[in-house]
Amino acid sequence: MKNLGILLSILTLLTSYNSNAQKELKRYRVKSGIVEYTTTISGKLMGSTVTGSGTQSLYFKNFGAVELKEEQSEQTTTTKLFGKSNTETEQTHTINKLDNGKSYSVDFDQEQIYASRDMAMDMITAFQPDADAEAAGKAMLESMGGEKTGNGKVLGYDCEIWNLAGVKQWFYKGVMLKAESKIMGITTTTEAQSAKFNIPVSDNHFQLPDFPVQKLEGFDDEPIDREEWEDMDKELEKVSQMSYEEWKKAALKNDEEMQQMSEEELRGTYNMIQQMVKLRKK
């Protein structure tokens, strides 16, 4: 078993594949879109006052198979100690792009682009290009303790409201339009100020800076083929028949990362696997 992150990516993929139905690959239930967000940060943490603001732009087409997110933010932390005040300001600028299974992350400080493969997208595209990835996302939220708590509107769009680990999110057809969190005294709110869907999105919006590209391990690998997928499917079926103790013994045997997980985290992972296998069979 490889690291947990890869395992979860595979499980997300498995819930997207249905051998009895042909659907179009969709991360979102809208073909394209441009969304502009603002973010505010405020609160107190260990005697320090934290404030901040930022903007984020989301561009996507082909139902999210091609997507670019750009975020710029500034956060100020003011600490008063022994009558003296110290203020530190941190600025961040990030771009992340997904392009049909290839992922690009821009490091503006180092003027470097890191290229890797998105395993879940790769495998969906290779084995079942008509899978529905939005259902997988909901299954993942539920398996991690997420709960749909109602419905609401953002910019006039009807949204599903989900809660997970102290974060409240509004989704319109799979696209996040608003998020609120209060963690350790810090309140962060990100909300769409404008959103347009099913519109032409220029290729210019998906261009990356002219920085050197560093390909991470596996970037040039061929996507998994059908035979490998079927082998994986058989292995997952075996896992679905295991009790928690049987799975735990096998999972901990050769995986150092999972050996560091708490009992609660292990049981949560096991429950998530079982839920996703059930969804996979539907």
N, C-alpha and C positions, 0 to 999 in steps of 0.2 A: 504494500500500500504506500503510495506517495504521500506528500503533505496534505493536510486537511483542506487547504484552499483548493487544491486540484480536485479532491474528492467532492467537495461541495459543488464545484463547477460541473462535474459530471452528473451529479444528482439533479441539478437544475435542468440540465439538458434532457435527462431521462423523462422528466415530467412533461417535456415539450413534444416528445415523439409519440405518435399514435399510429400504429400500423394499419388501423381500420379506417382512417380518414385522411384525405389529402387537403391540407390547408396551406396558405401562403405563409412563409416565414415572416413573423411580425413581432418585433419587440414592443411596438405600440400599435394601437388600433386606428391610427391616422397615418397617412402615407408620408407626409412631410410637415415641417413646421419650423417656425422661428419664435423663440420665447426669450424675453428679456426680464431679468430678475433684479431685485435689490435685496441686500442683506443688512440687518442691524444686529449689533451685539451689545449687551449691557449686563452689568451685574457686579458682584463683589466676590472675590476669591482670596481666602487666607489674608484678609486685611487689605487687599489691593482692589482698586476700582478698575474695571475693565470696560472699555467702550470701543466700538468699531463699526465700520460700514463697508459695503462692497457692492459690486455689480457682477452679474453672471449672464452670459449669452449662451443659448442652446440652439444649435442648428442640426436638423436631421432630414434625411430623405430615405426612400425605399423602406418605409416602416421602421426606421431606426437601424437598419443594417449599416448605414453610413451616418456618423454622428460626430459633432465637434462641440465641446464645452470649453468656454474661456471664462476664467474668473479672475477678478482683481479685487483686492481687499486691503484694508488698513486697520490695525488693531492697536489701541493705546492702553498701556497698563500703568497706573499711577499708584505708587506705594508711599505711604507716610510712616516714617519710623524715627522716633526720638525727635519729633518736631521738624524733621526734614522731609522734603518731598522729592521723590525720584520718578521720572516719567520715561517710559520706553515705548517706542513706536515700531511696529513690525509691519512691513508691506509684503504682500504676496501676489504673484501673478502666475497662473497656471493655465495650461491648455492640455486637454486630453481628447484624443480622437480615436474613434472606432471605425474601421473600414473593412467590413466583410471578413471578420475573424482576425484582423491585424489591429493591434492597439499601439498608439503612440502617445508618449508622455513627454511634455516639453519642460526642461529645466532651464529657466531664464537666468538663474544665477550662474550656472556653469555653461550656458549657451550650448546645450546639448539636448538631443532628442533620443529617448530610449524606446526602442521598438520591440514588441513582444507579440505573442499570439494569444488571442482570447479563446481558450479551449472550448468553452460551451458553444460559442458562435461557430467556431471551426467545425465542430462535430455535427451541429445541426445542419450546416450548409452541406457538408460532405455526405451525410447519410439520409437526411430528410429535409430538403429545402423548403417544404411546405408546413413545417411545424409552427405551432403557436407558442411563442416564448412568454407572452404576458401571463398565461395560466400558470406557467412555471414560477414566475415571480411572485404571484399570490400564494402559491403553495409554499414557497420558501419563507415568505413573511409569516404565514401561519405556523410553520414548523419551528420557527425561532421564537414563537410566543406572540407574534403580531396578531392584531385583532381589528377587523373592520368594525368601526363604531358608529357609522352613520354616513350621511351624505351632506354635501354643502356645495356652495357655488364660489368660484374664483373667476373674476372677470366675466361673469355670466355663464361660465362653463359648469355643467353638472359634474361634480367630483365625488369619488369615494374617499372617505376619511379613514385612515389606518393609524393605529398606535403601535409602536414597537420601542421598547427600552427607553421610554421617556421622550420619544420623538413622535410628533403628530404630523402626518403628511396627507395632503390632498392630491389625488391622482385623477387626471382626466384621460380616460382611455389609455392608461399606462404611463402617461407623461406627468411627472410631478410638477404641480403648479404652486404649491405652498408647503412650507415645513416650519414647524415650531418645536423648539426643544428648551428644556431648562435642566441643565446638568451642572452639579456642584455650584449652584448659585449663579450660573451664567445663562442668560436667556438669549437665544439666537433665533431670529425669524428671517426666513427667506421667502419672498413672495413675488410671483410674476406681476410685472407692471404692464406688459403687453404680450399677447399670444395670438399667433396666426397659424392656422393649420390647413393642410391640403392646398398649399400654394407652391409655385416654383421657387426653389432655393438654389441660388447661383453657386457654381463650383468654387467661386472665390471665397465663400464662407468656410470652405474646408481646407484651405491652404495653410501650411505650417511655416514657421519661420525658417530662414535659410541657415539652419544650424547643422553641424555634423550629426549623423544618425548612428547610434550604437545599437546593434542588434543583440538582444539578449538570447540566452540559450533557448533553442527550439523555434526561433522565429522563422527559419527557412525550412522547417520540417513539413512534410506532406501531411495534410489532414488525415485523421483516422479513417480507415476504409470500412466497408460494410462488414467484412468478416471479423475484424477486430471489435466492432461495435456489438456484433452478435455474441462474441465471447464475453464481453463485458456484461451484456444483458443476462447471460446465464449465471455469471458470478453474482450479480445483484439479486437474482432469484434465490440463490443459495442463502444470501444474507437475510432475505426476507423470512426465511424459515428458522432463523436462529433466535434463541432466547437472548435476553440482554446479557446474561453472564457469558454465554457462548460467544456472542459478538465481541464483548469487551476483552475476553481472553485473546481472541484472534487479532483484534485491533491493536492491542498493546504490545503484542509479541515483537514486532519489528519496526514500529513507528515511534521514533523518539519524540516527535511533536505531540502525539496523542498521549504519550506517557506523562507529559507535563500538565495534562488537562485534569480538572477536578472531577469528582464523581458526578456532580450536577451537570457539568459540561458534557461528559461522556454520555450520560443518560439522555440529555437533550439531543445530542447528535444521533444516537440510536433511534430515538422517537422520530426525528426528522427523516431519517432514512426510511423507516417503515411507512410513514405518511406518503412520502414521495413514490415509493414502490407501488402503493395502492393507487395513487393518481396515475402512474405510468400505465397501469393495467386497464384504466377506464377507456 
